[in-house]
Amino acid sequence: MRSYIGWEILLGIVLVLQIIATILAIRLIRRTKYNSIWILCIVGFVALTAERVCQLVMLDGRPVDFTVFIALGTLISLCISVAVLFANRLINYIDRLDRQRQLFNKRILTAVLRTEERSRLNFSKELHDGLGPLLSSAKMSLSALSRGELSEQNREILNNTAFVIDEAIRSVREISNNMSPQVLMDFGLAQGVQSFISRSVSLHGVNIRFTTNLRSERFNNEVEVIMYRVICELINNSLKHSGCSAINLSLSFDGTQLKLDYSDNGRGFNPKAMLDCGMGLSNISSRVNSLSGTFVIDSRKGEGMRATVKVNARGSEESKNGVENGRRRNRGKGRAGR
């Protein structure tokens, strides 16, 4: 008799839990659009509740037709099976939505980067083709004035003005080159990186060692520009923040993949904190992600930093001719402007 009481208590607890679950399933029908799953769950819970009630009746000593248990068990099995099938479809649908969202975010990021580079290129052309010739004309006018008879004071003013114009021309060329490096556009990634490194060494006096197996290979313009920006950002970060005396970078191409290995001997940092707060690392990560590449960085305080960037350059050869033709047209326009 005591064992029956224990079973009755257990069945009562299970019955209460099933009723609560049924109520929650009814609420979920109103809150979500996946009604079929919750309807099947409700039917299954109701059938389970009826089965528990029949078991309680049997424990009370009253007979219950065995076909009732068969019918209830069949209904429960059917509801669970169909609900699992619908749940599988739901999971697949959510996965598909997640992939579409990732693809959409990637397209947005790519569009933003392309717009940024296009704006850089337009601004660079305006500086080079607009402001540059004006400054050169001003310099020629000053040169013409210097041939005349001038007092010592006026000649000093003229020389100072010529010096200022020379500095302005140099600054315009440097800004234009930083906005859209002509060496990169004309001669490719390896030459563009080497040119940037040469300028950085002359300004900062840091030993930068650059090795590459790239020769005359050309890639999709987007790949070249993004890899160039990534390398420039890494070097600038090392020069500004790490206090390093040496930088090593290796750029290699194995036929399908571009790989950058980068390191410096600076003071090091916490990569996760820097990705969250700035230093351009999040910008690097975003650019690499736009090419479906990988960006791995490792650093510890006092041990410098190491970074590896891998991007897939497959398919770049397909657009090579079109990119090079566009560059030839741009070079022709640039020479005509000069």
DRENDRENKE-532631 format. One record per atom (N, C-alpha, C, CB): z, y, x. Coordinates in steps of 0.001 Angstrom, whole numbers, padded with zeros to 6 digits, always signed. Glycine has a CB too. Layout:
BEGIN
ZYX/...
//
This chain:
BEGIN
+000000-001214+000836/+000000+000000+000000/+000000+001258+000867/+001226+000010-000944/+000827+001226+001968/+000863+002375+002859/-000497+002622+003503/+001922+002174+003932/-001198+001531+003852/-002521+001699+004465/-003489+002341+003488/-003075+000348+004940/-003399+001994+002211/-004246+002630+001205/-003945+004121+001102/-004054+001959-000158/-002667+004477+001161/-002289+005898+001089/-002881+006666+002271/-000743+006053+001069/-002814+006060+003439/-003388+006702+004624/-004884+006913+004480/-003105+005872+005864/-005594+005916+003938/-007031+006061+003724/-007326+007130+002684/-007643+004731+003296/-006507+007189+001644/-006715+008199+000604/-006555+009616+001171/-005727+007977-000561/-005541+009791+002055/-005332+011110+002673/-006530+011467+003553/-004018+011127+003513/-006982+010480+004339/-008123+010729+005229/-009381+011053+004435/-008373+009516+006130/-009636+010290+003371/-010809+010553+002539/-010698+011915+001849/-010981+009442+001491/-009481+012298+001474/-009268+013603+000848/-009595+014738+001812/-007822+013730+000359/-009156+014578+003086/-009456+015610+004099/-010962+015720+004324/-008743+015286+005439/-011629+014534+004446/-013071+014527+004633/-013769+015174+003443/-013579+013098+004835/-013271+014897+002235/-013858+015463+001018/-013768+016987+001024/-013156+014899-000228/-012597+017513+001421/-012418+018964+001478/-013369+019588+002506/-010953+019312+001823/-013485+018953+003689/-014381+019465+004734/-015833+019480+004266/-014253+018618+006006/-016260+018445+003548/-017630+018373+003053/-017894+019448+002006/-017912+016991+002468/-016876+019737+001173/-017034+020808+000182/-017183+022155+000883/-015828+020839-000793/-016358+022381+001937/-016459+023635+002703/-017841+023747+003351/-015345+023709+003791/-018317+022638+003956/-019641+022642+004580/-020732+022924+003552/-019908+021302+005274/-020589+022391+002351/-021571+022643+001296/-021604+024119+000919/-021258+021794+000061/-020420+024742+000828/-020347+026165+000495/-021019+027005+001589/-018871+026604+000308/-020762+026646+002864/-021390+027371+003974/-022904+027220+003943/-020843+026874+005317/-023386+026008+003622/-024831+025789+003542/-025450+026629+002431/-025134+024304+003309/-024736+026781+001323/-025235+027615+000222/-025344+029068+000667/-024312+027502-001013/-024350+029543+001447/-024401+030915+001954/-025564+031105+002935/-023073+031277+002636/-025820+030076+003735/-026907+030177+004714/-028272+030269+004046/-026879+028984+005653/-028386+029707+002835/-029647+029835+002100/-029940+031305+001825/-029596+029038+000775/-028918+032060+001514/-029107+033471+001203/-029343+034313+002458/-027901+033999+000448/-028804+033864+003588/-028866+034680+004809/-030084+034388+005681/-027620+034466+005620/-030703+033225+005531/-031851+032869+006364/-033029+032495+005479/-031501+031705+007322/-034205+032426+006134/-035418+032066+005394/-035749+030585+005505/-036589+032884+005891/-034934+029830+006245/-035204+028401+006428/-034472+027603+005342/-034766+027927+007854/-034850+027854+004073/-034096+027324+002926/-034166+025810+002818/-034607+027937+001645/-035327+025209+003174/-035500+023777+002956/-034467+022961+003711/-036890+023349+003369/-034138+023370+004941/-033148+022627+005729/-031793+022673+005048/-033046+023195+007159/-031395+023887+004609/-030069+024021+004014/-030005+023342+002639/-029695+025504+003889/-031100+023357+001906/-031110+022636+000611/-030916+021145+000831/-032436+022889-000153/-031614+020601+001826/-031432+019176+002148/-030010+018894+002593/-032415+018738+003241/-029425+019807+003387/-028035+019620+003812/-027086+019641+002612/-027632+020709+004823/-027349+020556+001672/-026487+020633+000482/-026579+019348-000327/-026874+021841-000396/-027819+018857-000538/-027986+017609-001295/-027281+016466-000577/-029489+017277-001489/-027425+016415+000754/-026766+015361+001523/-025253+015456+001426/-027192+015427+002979/-024701+016692+001519/-023247+016870+001411/-022741+016482+000022/-022862+018326+001718/-023524+016838-001005/-023128+016461-002374/-023106+014948-002517/-024091+017079-003419/-024130+014280-001944/-024168+012816-002003/-022996+012214-001228/-025505+012286-001443/-022680+012787-000050/-021532+012299+000725/-020232+012513-000044/-021462+013008+002092/-020133+013667-000719/-018929+013938-001510/-018788+012921-002638/-018969+015369-002086/-019928+012625-003303/-019887+011623-004376/-019491+010252-003826/-021257+011535-005084/-019974+009937-002618/-019621+008642-002012/-018134+008572-001700/-020435+008406-000729/-017583+009724-001177/-016142+009740-000898/-015335+009579-002194/-015745+011056-000180/-015810+010214-003288/-015105+010093-004571/-015122+008646-005041/-015745+011012-005642/-016268+007971-004908/-016352+006560-005292/-015401+005708-004463/-017786+006046-005134/-015270+006032-003168/-014350+005279-002316/-012908+005495-002740/-014528+005677-000856/-012577+006759-003122/-011227+007022-003621/-010955+006250-004920/-011031+008533-003852/-011970+006175-005794/-011821+005418-007048/-011579+003950-006755/-013070+005579-007939/-012305+003402-005760/-012119+001994-005399/-010725+001752-004825/-013187+001556-004387/-010237+002710-004016/-008889+002561-003466/-007837+002627-004560/-008619+003636-002419/-008168+003294-005664/-007237+003394-006785/-007233+002120-007637/-007592+004598-007651/-008129+001175-007275/-008143-000112-007964/-009173-000237-009046/-006832-000371-008543/-010008+000777-009242/-011025+000702-010281/-012358+000316-009654/-011142+002046-011039/-013111-000545-010308/-014374-001022-009723/-015476+000032-009823/-014827-002312-010420/-016383+000011-008808/-017550+000893-008789/-018774+000035-008530/-017408+002019-007705/-019829+000274-009327/-021058-000512-009171/-021614-000331-007744/-022124-000085-010239/-021936-001471-007087/-022424-001449-005699/-023746-000702-005585/-022589-002876-005167/-024558-000711-006657/-025844-000009-006613/-025661+001499-006461/-026651-000308-007875/-024503+002008-006904/-024218+003433-006733/-024133+003776-005251/-022907+003821-007451/-023428+002908-004472/-023327+003121-003027/-024702+003038-002354/-022373+002088-002405/-025522+002067-002839/-026862+001936-002255/-027690+003192-002517/-027583+000696-002824/-027623+003697-003756/-028384+004887-004113/-027903+006108-003326/-028275+005153-005617/-026576+006267-003235/-026026+007403-002504/-026367+007317-001008/-024502+007470-002699/-026251+006125-000411/-026570+005940+001005/-028030+006222+001294/-026226+004532+001445/-028907+005743+000372/-030345+006013+000550/-030634+007492+000481/-031170+005279-000507/-030009+008200-000473/-030219+009640-000618/-029714+010395+000615/-029513+010157-001882/-028550+009971+001107/-027987+010629+002307/-028910+010425+003503/-026569+010075+002628/-029365+009200+003718/-030263+008908+004848/-031554+009698+004741/-030576+007407+004916/-032105+009782+003517/-033347+010519+003308/-033165+012000+003614/-033840+010336+001873/-032075+012595+003123/-031826+014024+003350/-031642+014322+004830/-030591+014484+002570/-030865+013481+005521/-030615+013707+006953/-031913+013580+007744/-029560+012705+007491/-032710+012542+007428/-033963+012315+008162/-034925+013471+007988/-034625+011022+007703/-035125+013901+006723/-036058+015004+006468/-035530+016313+007062/-036296+015168+004950/-034194+016521+006994/-033604+017727+007561/-033808+017779+009077/-032111+017795+007224/-033692+016630+009746/-033928+016575+011188/-035384+016922+011511/-033578+015178+011738/-036316+016409+010697/-037732+016733+010913/-037980+018229+010757/-038620+015949+009932/-037390+018822+009712/-037539+020266+009522/-036867+021046+010662/-036942+020691+008163/-035705+020551+011115/-035020+021219+012222/-035864+021176+013489/-033653+020573+012477/-036560+020059+013712/-037433+019955+014873/-038576+020980+014784/-037999+018524+014990/-039140+021101+013581/-040188+022110+013380/-039639+023506+013602/-040786+021999+011969/-038397+023745+013154/-037772+025048+013332/-037585+025366+014814/-036425+025097+012606/-037119+024379+015580/-036913+024592+017020/-038246+024892+017710/-036243+023349+017666/-039278+024137+017342/-040606+024399+017924/-041100+025800+017576/-041621+023354+017434/-040832+026209+016342/-041245+027547+015913/-040500+028632+016693/-041003+027722+014405/-039190+028434+016902/-038402+029404+017666/-038880+029454+019115/-036901+029050+017611/-039169+028283+019700/-039698+028251+021071/-041023+028991+021166/-039876+026803+021545/-041876+028799+020171/-043167+029484+020175/-042978+031000+020067/-044048+028973+019021/-042049+031422+019224/-041765+032844+019111/-041227+033405+020428/-040768+033095+017981/-040386+032622+021105/-039828+033067+022374/-040924+033226+023429/-038763+032081+022860/-041853+032264+023466/-042960+032371+024423/-043841+033577+024102/-043804+031081+024417/-044096+033799+022810/-044906+034958+022419/-044214+036265+022774/-045202+034920+020922/-042878+036305+022600/-042136+037513+022953/-042198+037764+024456/-040675+037402+022492/-042053+036696+025255/-042151+036855+026700/-043544+037335+027115/-041819+035536+027397/-044567+036754+026493/-045934+037176+026799/-046153+038626+026398/-046948+036273+026089/-045616+039011+025236/-045751+040391+024769/-045049+041358+025719/-045179+040534+023350/-043832+041000+026156/-043105+041851+027102/-043856+041972+028419/-041699+041296+027352/-044453+040862+028865/-045217+040891+030105/-046435+041800+029959/-045652+039473+030504/-047102+041738+028811/-048267+042595+028588/-047872+044057+028558/-048968+042219+027287/-046742+044354+027939/-046267+045737+027915/-045987+046225+029329/-045004+045863+027047/-045286+045379+030118/-044972+045748+031496/-046238+045964+032310/-044108+044676+032152/-047212+045064+032137/-048481+045206+032861/-049188+046490+032476/-049394+044009+032589/-049189+046805+031171/-049830+048038+030708/-049137+049270+031293/-049816+048103+029170/-047804+049230+031355/-047063+050361+031927/-047406+050540+033400/-045546+050157+031759/-047437+049429+034148/-047752+049508+035575/-049176+049996+035803/-047558+048146+036239/-050111+049512+034981/-051498+049966+035123/-051619+051453+034820/-052425+049165+034197/-050921+051900+033778/-050947+053319+033444/-050348+054154+034565/-050195+053574+032142/-049262+053647+035145/-048633+054354+036262/-049593+054477+037444/-047349+053632+036698/-050256+053364+037794/-051186+053404+038931/-052390+054295+038628/-051661+051982+039287/-052851+054272+037383/-053975+055128+037005/-053589+056606+037116/-054441+054803+035570/-052352+056911+036704/-051879+058294+036817/-051744+058701+038272/-050538+058466+036098/-051244+057777+039103/-051137+058052+040535/-052519+058348+041126/-050480+056857+041270/-053501+057510+040755/-054852+057679+041292/-055449+059017+040866/-055759+056528+040833/-055288+059360+039580/-055828+060637+039094/-055162+061827+039782/-055647+060747+037576/-053841+061742+039940/-053123+062831+040590/-053540+062951+042052/-051608+062615+040484/-053722+061805+042709/-054158+061804+044103/-055535+062442+044248/-054179+060375+044654/-056446+062105+043337/-057789+062697+043389/-057747+064202+043164/-058698+062044+042349/-056882+064632+042235/-056777+066068+041977/-056273+066805+043208/-055849+066334+040787/-055299+066215+043899/-054791+066837+045118/-055859+066881+046199/-053562+066088+045626/-056529+065723+046399/-057498+065612+047493/-058754+066439+047235/-057881+064156+047704/-059260+066362+046005/-060532+067022+045690/-060368+068443+045167/-061284+066212+044677/-059151+068792+044738/-058933+070118+044175/-058185+071040+045114/-058184+070008+042886/-056929+070698+045374/-056094+071567+046204/-056493+071516+047675/-054634+071181+046058/-056917+070347+048151/-057299+070217+049556/-058414+071169+049973/-057723+068808+049833/-059538+071197+049262/-060611+072130+049632/-060205+073597+049568/-061791+071915+048738/-059339+073957+048617/-058880+075341+048527/-058093+075743+049764/-058026+075538+047280/-057211+074862+050206/-056440+075147+051414/-057343+075222+052642/-055364+074081+051620/-058339+074333+052701/-059286+074366+053826/-060073+075668+053833/-060251+073169+053760/-060462+076165+052657/-061180+077444+052571/-060300+078594+053033/-061660+077698+051135/-059016+078536+052643/-058091+079578+053085/-057939+079569+054599/-056726+079398+052420/-057911+078379+055183/-057794+078269+056634/-059025+078844+057335/-057593+076807+057039/-060215+078559+056777/-061441+079106+057376/-061467+080625+057273/-062686+078514+056695/-060970+081174+056175/-060909+082636+056031/-059979+083250+057065/-060444+083020+054619/-058865+082600+057314/-057941+083094+058332/-058564+083025+059722/-056639+082293+058301/-059322+081946+059953/-059996+081828+061253/-060987+082963+061459/-060717+080478+061365/-061674+083361+060377/-062612+084472+060476/-061888+085780+060769/-063422+084597+059188/-060717+085962+060145/-059942+087174+060388/-059423+087245+061812/-058786+087254+059423/-059116+086082+062393/-058534+086067+063735/-059522+086531+064807/-058043+084672+064066/-060822+086560+064494/-061812+086994+065484/-061826+088512+065647/-063200+086506+065087/-061294+089215+064667/-061297+090670+064738/-060170+091214+065589/-061209+091251+063363/-060182+092542+065733/-059137+093212+066491/-057884+093328+065638/-059607+094602+066964/-056795+092745+066119/-055531+092769+065382/-054406+093188+066303/-055228+091395+064759/-053430+093831+065688/-052241+094166+066469/-051432+092904+066742/-051377+095218+065731/-050516+093041+067683/-049695+091874+068041/-048903+091366+066841/-048736+092225+069189/-048385+092261+066044/-047588+091881+064878/-048457+091179+063834/-046911+093121+064261/-049660+091729+063567/-050541+091123+062565/-051051+089756+063038/-051731+092059+062262/-051307+089651+064356/-051769+088351+064858/-050670+087284+064729/-052216+088477+066334/-049447+087706+064937/-048331+086753+064775/-048218+086313+063308/-046985+087393+065252/-048373+087285+062407/-048339+086940+060970/-049488+085997+060635/-048421+088222+060086/-050669+086270+061202/-051835+085423+060945/-051618+084010+061468/-053085+086030+061584/-051053+083901+062653/-050796+082569+063234/-049770+081801+062414/-050308+082698+064688/-048736+082509+061969/-047729+081847+061130/-048328+081366+059816/-046560+082795+060850/-049195+082196+059239/-049852+081804+057988/-050744+080594+058198/-050673+082967+057423/-051483+080581+059317/-052343+079433+059627/-051510+078165+059804/-053171+079704+060900/-050346+078313+060446/-049462+077156+060635/-048970+076624+059288/-048260+077534+061528/-048605+077545+058397/-048128+077132+057060/-049232+076419+056301/-047631+078353+056247/-050455+076919+056400/-051571+076275+055699/-051840+074890+056282/-052844+077146+055785/-051765+074777+057619/-051939+073460+058249/-050884+072466+057744/-051856+073585+059789/-049643+072923+057628/-048574+072060+057110/-048825+071691+055652/-047209+072753+057248/-049344+072656+054873/-049642+072383+053465/-050758+071344+053344/-050042+073683+052733/-051790+071476+054201/-052885+070500+054172/-052376+069114+054544/-054018+070924+055128/-051521+069066+055569/-050965+067775+055979/-050108+067160+054864/-050127+067941+057261/-049304+068002+054201/-048451+067510+053114/-049287+067008+051944/-047497+068613+052639/-050371+067744+051628/-051246+067312+050535/-051864+065957+050850/-052350+068354+050279/-052328+065788+052091/-052919+064511+052473/-051898+063385+052422/-053518+064605+053865/-050673+063677+052874/-049628+062645+052864/-049236+062261+051446/-048395+063127+053627/-049081+063273+050587/-048727+062987+049188/-049853+062220+048508/-048428+064297+048415/-051091+062650+048744/-052241+061977+048148/-052316+060531+048612/-053537+062712+048499/-052048+060310+049901/-052106+058953+050435/-050990+058082+049870/-052024+058981+051956/-049794+058672+049698/-048685+057916+049117/-048939+057588+047653/-047384+058696+049254/-049567+058498+046945/-049849+058260+045535/-050897+057162+045362/-050321+059551+044863/-051939+057207+046172/-052998+056200+046082/-053610+056035+047474/-054094+056607+045022/-053073+055111+048277/-053503+054985+049674/-054973+054618+049798/-052663+053946+050383/-055736+055467+050482/-057170+055250+050622/-057473+054035+051494/-057831+056488+051208/-056620+053796+052507/-056829+052635+053379/-056742+051346+052582/-055801+052620+054520/-055791+051286+051659/-055652+050097+050811/-056895+049911+049958/-054402+050206+049915/-057381+050989+049370/-058542+050892+048506/-059803+050505+049279/-058758+052205+047788/-059929+051023+050513/-061154+050804+051281/-061159+049496+052061/-061361+051941+052229/-060006+049142+052664/-059998+048040+053619/-059094+046876+053239/-059590+048549+054942/-058321+046984+052169/-057557+045845+051704/-056076+045913+052022/-058117+044619+052280/-055367+044862+051608/-053903+044837+051641/-053346+044893+053060/-053394+043593+050948/-053868+044056+053954/-053320+043988+055307/-053432+045334+056019/-054037+042907+056117/-054595+045980+055948/-054787+047269+056594/-053939+048355+055944/-056252+047661+056554/-053802+048286+054609/-052970+049264+053918/-051515+049169+054339/-053083+049081+052422/-050998+047937+054433/-049610+047736+054870/-049433+048186+056311/-049201+046257+054724/-050386+047833+057180/-050293+048232+058587/-050284+049744+058734/-051450+047641+059386/-051096+050442+057935/-051124+051898+057987/-049783+052492+057557/-052247+052436+057101/-049195+051930+056505/-047894+052420+056044/-046818+052173+057102/-047501+051741+054716/-046848+051004+057724/-045868+050681+058757/-046003+051638+059943/-046037+049222+059222/-047228+051943+060343/-047442+052858+061472/-046844+054228+061185/-048942+052995+061778/-047036+054733+059959/-046457+056030+059598/-044938+055959+059581/-046977+056491+058232/-044382+054854+059056/-042925+054715+058975/-042298+054649+060359/-042551+053467+058175/-042934+053926+061283/-042404+053807+062646/-042398+055168+063334/-043233+052796+063470/-043473+055936+063139/-043552+057253+063786/-042503+058214+063242/-044943+057852+063598/-042112+058050+061981/-041138+058958+061375/-039695+058532+061613/-041388+059059+059897/-039434+057222+061652/-038054+056732+061693/-037681+056053+063012/-037832+055771+060565/-038640+055636+063789/-038338+055015+065071/-037714+053633+064960/-037433+055894+065842/-037869+052969+063833/-037348+051610+063648/-038415+050606+064058/-036908+051370+062173/-037998+049531+064713/-038931+048492+065129/-039329+047643+063919/-038307+047607+066241/-040590+047698+063536/-041094+046930+062396/-042148+045955+062899/-041684+047870+061290/-041891+044670+062728/-042816+043628+063184/-043533+043044+061975/-042064+042510+063975/-044854+043154+061968/-045665+042709+060839/-046669+041661+061318/-046397+043909+060174/-046625+040488+060693/-047586+039423+060998/-048264+038995+059704/-046887+038204+061690/-049533+038631+059806/-050284+038196+058626/-051473+037344+059047/-050760+039412+057799/-051877+036457+058164/-053098+035675+058403/-054276+036239+057600/-052868+034191+058035/-054049+037392+056940/-055124+038035+056190/-056079+038729+057152/-054555+039045+055166/-057353+038610+056856/-058352+039287+057665/-059175+040200+056757/-059264+038262+058409/-060273+039689+056246/-061119+040516+055377/-060975+040113+053911/-062589+040408+055805/-059973+039266+053581/-059825+038824+052192/-059511+040012+051286/-058716+037754+052076/-060141+040013+050124/-059852+041010+049101/-059390+040299+047841/-061095+041898+048813/-058467+040923+047150/-057885+040351+045949/-058101+041302+044776/-056381+040060+046151/-057691+040833+043629/-057721+041689+042447/-056966+042980+042744/-057110+040962+041216/-057492+044101+042280/-056889+045404+042570/-055423+045454+042158/-057660+046510+041862/-055097+044843+041027/-053721+044837+040544/-052805+044094+041511/-053647+044202+039153/-053274+042953+042044/-052483+042170+042997/-052252+042974+044273/-053188+040831+043324/-053303+043583+044794/-053177+044342+046036/-052229+045529+045872/-054550+044829+046497/-052381+046278+044794/-051550+047466+044594/-050088+047083+044419/-052035+048262+043379/-049815+046062+043609/-048428+045674+043362/-047774+045136+044629/-048358+044627+042251/-048469+044294+045381/-047896+043786+046629/-047665+044928+047621/-048820+042716+047252/-048586+045876+047676/-048414+047033+048557/-047180+047838+048143/-049675+047930+048530/-047023+048096+046843/-045863+048852+046366/-044561+048106+046656/-045987+049127+044862/-044573+046794+046485/-043374+045991+046755/-042977+046104+048220/-043610+044513+046381/-043947+045970+049127/-043660+046055+050561/-043151+047447+050926/-044918+045715+051386/-043783+048477+050389/-043338+049846+050667/-041919+050072+050172/-044283+050860+050018/-041613+049552+048984/-040277+049727+048414/-039227+049021+049259/-040233+049203+046978/-039531+047809+049728/-038590+047079+050571/-038341+047818+051889/-039115+045665+050849/-039413+048294+052520/-039264+049010+053787/-038481+050300+053587/-040639+049315+054401/-038805+051046+052537/-038087+052303+052279/-036610+052056+052013/-038710+053041+051091/-036299+050989+051277/-034892+050653+051034/-034166+050359+052338/-034782+049450+050093/-034812+049581+053212/-034182+049249+054498/-033966+050507+055338/-035047+048235+055278/-034965+051381+055375/-034865+052589+056191/-033825+053559+055650/-036211+053276+056270/-033696+053657+054335/-032797+054647+053735/-031362+054152+053607/-033309+055042+052376/-031175+052861+053322/-029850+052389+052923/-029200+051384+053878/-029944+051776+051582/-029983+050644+054657/-029388+049515+055393/-028873+049888+056774/-030397+048415+055532/-029390+050970+057353/-029009+051306+058713/-029529+050309+059727/-027523+051399+058817/-030641+049675+059446/-031174+048619+060316/-031900+049229+061514/-032132+047693+059526/-032071+048392+062535/-032856+048790+063713/-034117+047971+063850/-032025+048656+064976/-034250+046902+063052/-035435+046042+063132/-035747+045470+061762/-035226+044902+064156/-037042+045406+061468/-037540+044830+060215/-038638+043836+060566/-038072+045943+059232/-038606+042681+059955/-039640+041668+060145/-040256+041328+058794/-039059+040395+060826/-041576+041341+058732/-042230+040908+057500/-043487+040116+057841/-042577+042122+056601/-043692+039094+057040/-044855+038220+057220/-045558+038082+055882/-044441+036817+057781/-046863+038334+055884/-047678+038236+054676/-048725+037157+054899/-048348+039607+054323/-048702+036128+054069/-049620+034997+054272/-050312+034633+052972/-048867+033774+054828/-051484+034028+053114/-052300+033589+051979/-052768+032167+052267/-053525+034555+051734/-052472+031245+051329/-052812+029840+051551/-054010+029369+050730/-051624+028980+051234/-054741+030308+050159/-055895+029956+049342/-055689+030206+047871/-056241+028532+049547/-054446+030108+047423/-054136+030359+046008/-052951+031299+045839/-053850+029048+045293/-052100+031392+046834/-050842+032121+046673/-050617+033091+047827/-049669+031144+046573/-050197+034306+047467/-049771+035289+048460/-048267+035196+048603/-050206+036731+048062/-047790+035129+049851/-046360+034990+050091/-045904+036053+051084/-046023+033573+050613/-044823+036730+050747/-044226+037729+051622/-042827+037270+052006/-044185+039124+050938/-042577+037183+053309/-041240+036925+053845/-040770+038196+054530/-041234+035704+054840/-039630+038711+054089/-039145+040008+054557/-037681+039891+054973/-039314+041089+053459/-037312+040573+056057/-035910+040570+056484/-035625+041815+057309/-035580+039292+057298/-034353+042246+057307/-033901+043309+058204/-032518+042945+058730/-033876+044694+057477/-032067+043651+059745/-030761+043377+060362/-029747+044447+059991/-030892+043289+061889/-029867+044984+058780/-028981+046051+058336/-027608+045573+057929/-029596+046771+057202/-026892+046447+057214/-025492+046169+056876/-025344+045191+055716/-024783+047458+056536/-026424+044916+054988/-026345+043962+053886/-025718+044562+052642/-025562+042750+054310/-025757+043797+051538/-025242+044278+050265/-025120+043113+049304/-026149+045379+049677/-024608+043400+048120/-024511+042404+047046/-025785+042476+046205/-023234+042643+046156/-026676+041477+046294/-027969+041573+045589/-027828+041761+044092/-028785+040340+045849/-026880+041046+043459/-026754+041140+041998/-026347+042548+041572/-025727+040117+041479/-025409+043140+042318/-024977+044491+041979/-026104+045490+042175/-023771+044893+042818/-026888+045307+043228/-027987+046230+043494/-029107+046087+042468/-028536+046001+044895/-029357+044852+041984/-030363+044658+040941/-029957+045367+039660/-030578+043168+040670/-028640+045426+039410/-028152+046069+038194/-028129+047582+038302/-026774+045569+037867/-027848+048121+039524/-027617+049562+039616/-028777+050327+040219/-026394+049823+040421/-029721+049650+040871/-030838+050427+041391/-031353+049959+042726/-030448+051834+041502/-031545+050922+043649/-032145+050713+044973/-033570+050212+044878/-031318+049734+045779/-034186+050310+043700/-035576+049917+043553/-035793+048429+043424/-036345+050412+044695/-034727+047606+043511/-034906+046157+043456/-035331+045702+042070/-033623+045450+043864/-034790+046330+041044/-035212+045971+039685/-036670+046333+039459/-034330+046670+038640/-037106+047431+040083/-038512+047835+039984/-039404+046810+040678/-038724+049240+040602/-038961+046323+041840/-039711+045276+042546/-039804+044029+041696/-039053+044946+043895/-038667+043619+041118/-038636+042420+040281/-039589+042551+039101/-037213+042154+039780/-039618+043734+038479/-040501+043946+037329/-041963+043856+037742/-040221+045307+036680/-042302+044452+038874/-043685+044404+039343/-044112+042975+039642/-043858+045274+040587/-043249+042216+040304/-043588+040827+040637/-043709+039994+039367/-042527+040214+041579/-042816+040226+038417/-042883+039482+037153/-044167+039760+036398/-041695+039824+036276/-044722+040954+036549/-045967+041277+035858/-047122+040425+036362/-046298+042752+036027/-046984+039862+037570/-047993+038956+038120/-047584+037496+037973/-048241+039275+039585/-046524+037242+037186/-045972+035889+037012/-045547+035303+038358/-047009+034961+036333/-045064+036175+039243/-044609+035732+040553/-043105+035541+040594/-045028+036721+041613/-042602+035263+041796/-041165+035062+041989/-040669+036023+043065/-040850+033583+042379/-039465+036531+042858/-038819+037438+043809/-037406+036934+044040/-038814+038921+043289/-037146+036469+045261/-035832+035926+045626/-035267+036768+046756/-035928+034417+046047/-034034+037226+046592/-033411+038065+047606/-032044+037496+047959/-033288+039529+047115/-031724+037529+049245/-030451+036997+049722/-029874+037974+050729/-030623+035580+050352/-028622+038351+050537/-027996+039298+051449/-026481+039154+051374/-028424+040746+051121/-025845+039392+052515/-024388+039443+052599/-023994+040621+053471/-023806+038113+053166/-022848+041177+053185/-022410+042342+053933/-022274+042000+055411/-021083+042872+053378/-022919+042817+056239/-022887+042623+057671/-023899+041636+058194/-021559+042192+058069/-024709+041031+057312/-025658+040009+057736/-027102+040354+057390/-025296+038694+057114/-027376+041607+057076/-028738+041984+056756/-029198+041447+055414/-029659+041511+057827/-030497+041435+055190/-031041+040911+053937/-032340+040180+054205/-031264+042043+052914/-032637+039244+053309/-033876+038470+053356/-034444+038427+051948/-033638+037021+053919/-035752+038558+051854/-036419+038524+050551/-037716+037738+050669/-036697+039961+050027/-038034+037030+049590/-039278+036268+049523/-039978+036600+048217/-039014+034735+049640/-041243+036945+048326/-042064+037259+047154/-043269+036333+047165/-042508+038766+047146/-043516+035688+046032/-044684+034820+045891/-045422+035205+044620/-044273+033315+045862/-046716+035444+044753/-047544+035738+043584/-048807+034890+043658/-047896+037258+043506/-049285+034523+042501/-050488+033705+042421/-051705+034610+042465/-050492+032840+041137/-052515+034447+043504/-053723+035267+043655/-054954+034545+043143/-053925+035655+045114/-054787+033401+042478/-055929+032645+041966/-056674+033470+040922/-055470+031298+041362/-057990+033423+041023/-058817+034174+040095/-059171+035546+040605/-058132+034297+038787/-058528+035972+041701/-058846+037297+042231/-060265+037362+042781/-057855+037679+043320/-060762+036217+043292/-062118+036219+043831/-063163+036449+042748/-062396+034911+044542/-062829+036076+041509/-063795+036235+040423/-064100+037698+040162/-063278+035579+039153/-063075+038540+040352/-063284+039964+040098/-063510+040744+041382/-062101+040541+039351/-063645+040038+042503/-063769+040699+043793/-064990+041608+043856/-063838+039671+044896/-066142+041090+043423/-067363+041881+043518/-067264+043152+042693/-068561+041062+043068/-066724+043006+041474/-066592+044176+040627/-065641+045204+041206/-066129+043773+039265/-064522+044725+041787/-063551+045634+042388/-064161+046360+043581/-062291+044870+042818/-064880+045587+044447/-065474+046195+045637/-066567+047188+045262/-066044+045114+046559/-067350+046873+044222/-068381+047820+043789/-067756+049126+043308/-069241+047205+042674/-066642+048976+042565/-065940+050171+042105/-065408+050993+043262/-064802+049789+041184/-064901+050290+044300/-064394+051009+045459/-065520+051707+046215/-063651+050055+046387/-066677+051057+046301/-067811+051699+046969/-068210+052986+046238/-069013+050730+047043/-068198+052907+044883/-068539+054101+044107/-067524+055211+044353/-068607+053768+042606/-066225+054805+044410/-065181+055801+044653/-065324+056426+046032/-063800+055171+044509/-065663+055590+047056/-065840+056122+048401/-067016+057088+048442/-066050+054984+049407/-068093+056725+047712/-069254+057611+047676/-068927+058948+047055/-070382+056964+046919/-068123+058912+045977/-067724+060168+045339/-066845+060983+046253/-067000+059902+044029/-065937+060258+047000/-065040+060963+047904/-065802+061658+049020/-064026+060003+048491/-066819+060968+049577/-067607+061592+050651/-068386+062788+050129/-068570+060573+051277/-068916+062634+048898/-069664+063754+048303/-068772+064967+048100/-070283+063336+046965/-067497+064674+047674/-066554+065777+047464/-066182+066461+048761/-065302+065276+046781/-066033+065638+049857/-065692+066208+051136/-066869+066980+051730/-065240+065120+052087/
//
